[in-house]
Amino acid sequence: MSAQDDNSFGSNGFTGFREELLEDYNDFRREINAEYIDFLTKAWKEYRLFQGKVPDETPKPLSPVLFQEEKNMRDEAVKVDGILEKIPDSMPVRRGGQKEEDSDNRWLGQTNDSLRLDFFGAELAIHYQRRQFSLSGITERSVGNLWKDITDSRFTTLLKDMLHHKQKMQMNDWAYFLLAKKVAARLSSLQSKDCRMVFQHFLLVQSGYDVRLGRVDNFLVLLLPVREEVYACPYLELDGKLFYVISDEDKKMKGHSSIFTYRLPDKLVQAPYLSLMMHKELLLPVLPKSFCVKAAEMEIKGEVNQNEIRFYKEYPSCELAVYARAAVTDRLGKQLKAALSAHLSGKPFAEALNRLLLWVQAGFRYQTDGEQFGYEKPFFMAENFYYPASDCEDRSILFAWLVRHLLGREVVLLDYPGHMATAVSVGKDQIRGAYVELNGKRYVVCDPTYVNAKAGQMMPSYRTKRAKVIRL
């Protein structure tokens, strides 16, 4: 065979092979979708609906506590009430979802419409084929028929665009959920709230998420199997896990004690959980807001991204580990490390630690969430530089990040009823005072709300109380 013949075979042969693979994959998806529609059209069962969980309601200090001089500081072990270990970053592989690769539109069908979507400052292009959809009712058969209509239409390009933006912007599961919600809200061909809910459900299932539909009274809701604990959100137990009810109809949800939904066989269950963790920063355009924090003879200036803050405002209230372990934007991280390192570089560990602690204690105005927002709202680290005040968990999350990235030491959070502090691994350095020992390592207490207190000094009112340890 000549070289020319070989090249010709390679091009045409690969194209044919690629088409065959795509057709096999599409056949697989059609089969899965047909089975899914079958379960949607069968009678949904009634399940007990539990009212939303509430975070710790123990009253917090109404003002920062001023350090009380201790004559003889001695070593004192913190009473520990359980340890929340860090879950590995790796997530289970989803089965049967839309492929993110294969960006060649020749394999995706033709589109005849597009929209420009504002996603927290980023303008996203979404292409789709225009077609009117309607929902005749919210019975099982009506929902199944709409799902079939959507499945029979060509939305592969739309899904490809969404998954492309997800990968490019490093969206976590919650960001992608919001993207699906915004896309469904913008499509004028969806003629009702329930119709948009079904379409959002379709997008998420096709993207590989085990999201279910539920019916409460006379409207539809989405059921999300969130891995982390979510607050102020009704939930039900199904297939051995918790599904949280996500709906814009919060007022309508109050007072309901049951919900109708369906179970699925294992072969149709994709990723078992949706996670709220942010292992990578969400890449958003920068809309800067300047800040300046003066304390401990250090003046630190920088800028926080207001588009990032907009995203955080749409986050559900959830367990503190989500906020504390979230990735910080590279831009803000570099600003803080450069500015603070200029003051701390070359200093002994204990001196640098105490100066950093004082900067957080004295540089930020204290106010409880109830006073500032009217409800409990933990901060992602960047929010400390946006809002006018912060409380104990916000300062602890900020201080923990600073110690880990400036001083290179391990930090854990100490979650008390109504209060939060930190404990820092001291290694070979000798710092006396309150401490917690974990796996043979000594972590000394550092309380960012105990103003003027140094490492090892803890509020007297918490000496007899037990803390849950949160690893970062």
N, C-alpha and C positions, 0 to 999 in steps of 0.2 A: 504494500500500500504506500502511495506517495505521501510526502509531507503535507501536500495540499489536501489530499483525501483525508489524512489523519486529522488536520485542523477542522475540515468541514464536518467530520464525524463528531469531533469534540464539541463543536458549537451546537449543531443540531441535536446530537445525542444527549447533551446535557439539558438542552431546552425541553426535549421530550421527557427526559427523566424527571425534570423539575415539575412539569405539568402533571405527570403521573403521581408524584408525591403529593402535590397540592390537591389533586382530585381524591386521593386516598384520605387525606386529612379532612377535606370537606365532607366526604362520605361519613367519616367518623363523627364529625360535629353534627351532621344532619340526624344521625342515629341517636346521639345523646340528646339533642334538642327535642326530637320526637318523643323520647321517653320522659323528658322533663315536662313537656306539655301535657302528656298523659296524666302525670301526677298532679299538675295544676288543675285539671278539669275534674278530678275525682273529689268527692265530698271532703271538705276540710274539717278537722276535728277541733273541738273546744278545749282550750288549755287555761290553766289558772294564770292570771296576770298579777305579778307582784309589783307593788309600788316601788319607786326608785330608792336606792340606797342613799344614805346620807353620810357625809364625811364626819370626822371628829367634831362634835359640837361643844366640847369643853371650852369655856370662855378663855380667850387669850389675854395676856396682859394689855391693859388699855394704853399703856405708855411703856417706853423702854425702861428697863430696870438699871439703876445706877449701881456700879460696883461698890460693895461694902468691904472695907479693908479687913484682911484676915491676918491675925498676929502670927500664927504658925501654920503655914499651908502644908498639908500632909497628903500623902498618896491616899486616894479613896476610889474604890472600884464602883463604877456605875452599875446600877441594877438593870439587867437586860431582860426584856420580855419578848424574845423571839428575834430572828434575823431574816430579813428579806434578801435573798440572794439575787444576784444578777443573772438573768436568763441570757443564754448565748444569742448573739446577733443573728445567727443563721435562721432562716425561716423555711418551713416545709415547702416542697415543690408543689405548685398547683398542677392539677391535671385537667386536660380538656379545654383550657382557656384559649382565647385568641392568641396566635403567635405574634410576638413583637417584631421578629425579623421579617424579611421579604418585603422591602420597601418599594419594589417595582409595581407601579400601579396597573401594569398590564394584567396582573393576576388578581386585581381587586375589583374589577368591574368599573363601569363608567359612573361619574357623578355629574350632577347638573346644578348643584347649589353649594353654598358655603356660608359660614358665619364667622365673625370675628368676636372672640370671647375675651372679656377682661377677667383674668385669673390673678387677683391680688397684684395688679400692676403689670402683669405680663399679658400681651395681646396674642392670643392663640388662634390659629387658623384651623377650622374644623370643616371638612368636606363631607357631604352626604347627598343622598338622592331624595329629593322632595316627594313626599307622599302623605296624604291625609290619613290620620288614624283616629278612631273614636272607640269609646268603651260604652257598650249598651247598658251595662250594669256592673255590679261588683260581685256577682255570683261566680262560682268556680268556672263554669263554662264560658262566661263572658271574658274572664281574665285569660283563660286558656286560648280562646279564639283570638284575642288581641296579641298574645304572645306568638301565636302561629303566624298572624299577619306580619308582625315585625320580623320574625325569623325568615319568612319567605321573601322579604325585601332585601335590598343590597345595602347593608350597613357595615360591610367589612372595611371600607375605606374610613368611615367615621371611627370605628374601633382602632384601626391602625394609627390614625392621627392621635387619638387619645393616648394610646400606649406609647407612641413616640414622644409625646410631651411628658408623659410620666417618667420615662427613662431619662430624657434630656434634662428635666428639671429636678430629678432625684426625689420625686414625690413619694411619701410614705403612703400607707394604706388609707389613712384618713384624708390626705390631700387628694388622692385619686377618687375617693368617695365624693368629695365636694366637687371635683371636676365633673363627674357623671351627673351630679345634681344640677350643676349650672348648665350643662349641655341640654339636659331634658327640659329645664325651665326656659331655654331660649328657642327651642324648636316650635315654631308657630303651628306646625302640622299636628301637634298634640293638643287636643281640644278640651281637656279638663285636668284637674289636679290628680285624680286617680289615674288617668291615662298617662300623665307624666311620671307618676310613681311606678307604674308597670314598665315604662320604657327605661327608667333609671335602673330598675331591678334587672331588666334584660341586659343592659350594658355591663353591669357589675358581674352578673353570672357569666356572660360571654368573656369577661376579662379574667375569670378564674376565681371568683369569690363565692363562698357559700352563703349568699344573702337570700333570705326568704321573704315572701310576702305574707302579710297578716291582715285580717279584717276585724275591725273594732266598730261595733254598731253599724254605721252606714258609710264608712270610709276605709281606705286602705292605708297600711303603714309598711315600712321596711323593718325587717328584723336582722340585726347585725350580731354575729357571734364574736364579740370583742374579747381578746385574750386578757386585757387588763380590767381592773375594776372601774366601773363607770358610776357616777353619782347622779341623783335627781333625774333618773331615766327609768321608766317601767321596764320590766324584763320578765321572761318566762324561761322555764327549764325544758329543753328539748334535746333528745338524743345525747343526753349526758353532759350538756353544756348550756351556758346562759346565752340567750339571744336578747339583746337590748332593742326596745322599740324606738325607732327613729321616725319622728313625725314633726311637721310644722304646726300640727293641731294640738299643742300642749294643753290648752284649756279644755278641748274635747276629750282628752285622754283622762282627765281627772275623774275619779269615781268609778272607773271601769275595773272589774275584777276578773274578766275573762277575755280571751282572744281566740279567733279561729285561724288555723294555719294547717300546714301539711308536713308530713315526714317524708324523707327521701331515703332510698337505698344507698348503701355505701358507694356504689359505682358512680352515683351522681353527685356525691359530696366532694367538693374540691378542697381548697385550703381550709383546714378545720377552724381557723381563727383569722380575724382581722386584727391587726396590731396598731396601737396608737403610738408606739415608740418611734422616735425620729433618730435613726442611726446615722443619717447623713443630712446635711443642711438642705433645705428647700431653696433652690436657686431662683430667686426673684429679682426683678429690676430694683435698683436702689432708689428710694425716696427718702433722703436723709433728714434727720432731726438731730441737731447738735445737743450735747450735754457737757456739763462740767461739774466734777465732784471734787470738792476741796476738804481735806481732812488729813490728820496725821502728818502734817507738813508736806503733803503731796497734792498737787493740782492735776487732775486727770481729765483730759478732754477727748471727745470722740463723737461719733455719729451712730445713731441707731436707725435701722431701716423701717420706716413706717408701713411699708407693704408687708413686712414680716409680722408686725403687730396686728395688722388687719387679719392675717391668717390665724394668729393665735386667738383672736376674738371669736372665731367660729369653732374653736376646739371644745369638745365636751368636757365637763368637769370630771376628773378622773384621779386615780391614785397618784401620790406624790412622786413615785419613782419615774413616771413618764416625764414630768417636768425636769427632774433632777438629772436624768440620763440623756436628755435631748441634746443633739448636736448643736453647737453654737456656730454661727456663720463665720467663715474664714476671715471676712473683713473686720467684724467687731473683735474677734479673738486677737487678730494681729495688732489692732489699735491698743487694746488693753495690755497685752504683753509687752509691747514696745514702750508704752508710757510708764507702766509700773516697774518694769525691769530697770529703767534708768534710775529709779530711787532705791531699788532693793539689791541690785547686783553687787556682789562682793561682801555682803553682810552675812554674819553667822546665821544659821538656820533659825534659831530661837528668836533672834532680833527681827529677822525678816518676817517670820510668822506673826509675831505680835504687832508689828507695824501694819501689816496687811489686815489683820483682825481689827485694829483700831480704825483703819480707813473705812471699813464696812460699817463698824459700829457707829461712828460719828458722822459719816458722809451722807447718810440717807435718812430722810425724815421717816419716823415710825407712825404707822396708822394701821389699825386692823382692817381686814377686808370688809367687815360689816360696816364700818364707818365710811370707807372709801367707795365701796361698790354696792353695799346693801346685801351682799351674799359672799360666800366663800370663793375666793379666786386665787389659787396659787399662781406664781409667775414662772414663765420660762425665763431663763437667765437674762436675756436682752430686755425684758419688760421692766427690770429694775431701773433702767436708764431712760424709760419713757414716761412712766407714771410718776406723779409727784411724791408718792410715799410707798412704803413697803412694810411687811411685817416679818415675823420670825422665820417662817419657812422660805420666804423670798430671799432674805439675807443669807440664810444657810445655804441655799442652792447656789447663790452667787459666790459666796466665800469658798465653798467646796470646789467650784470650777477654778477659781483663781489659784488656790493652793495646788491643785493637781497640775495645772498648766504652767504656773510660774515657779513653784518650788519642787515639783516632781514627786510629791508625796501622795500616798493613798489617803482617801478621806471617806468616812461613812457619815450618814445622817443619823441623828438620835431623835426619834419621833416620840415625844412625850404626849400625854393627854393635854391638849391646849398649848403646846409649845414645841419648838424644834431647835436643836443645836447641832453641832458637828463634832467629830472626833478625828484627829489627824495622826497618822502613823509617824512616830518619832524616830524609828530606827535605832541607831546607836546614840542619838542625842539624849541627854538627860534633862527631862522637864518634869518636875514634880507636880502633884495635884490630882485632880479627878481624871480617871482614865477608864477605858474599856479594853479588855484583852480578847482578841479574836485570832484563833489559830496560832497562838503563841506570839502574836504581835501586839505591841502596846500602842494604843491610840489615845492621845491626850485630848480632853474636852476643850473645844473652842466655841464660845457662844457669841455670835454676832449681834445679839440683842442685849447682852449684858455689858452695857457701855463702860468702857475703861478697864474691863476685866481682861486679864492676860490668859494665855494658854494654860490650861490646868485649873482654872477657876470657874466654878459653876454656880448658878443661882441657888441660894440656900433653900428656896421653896421646892426645888426639884431633887434634892439629895435623897429623899426617901421614896421618890417615885421611880417607876420602871419605864424604860425606854425601848421601843422597837428599833432595831438597827437596820438601816437601809444601805446596802452596798451599792457603790457607783461603778 
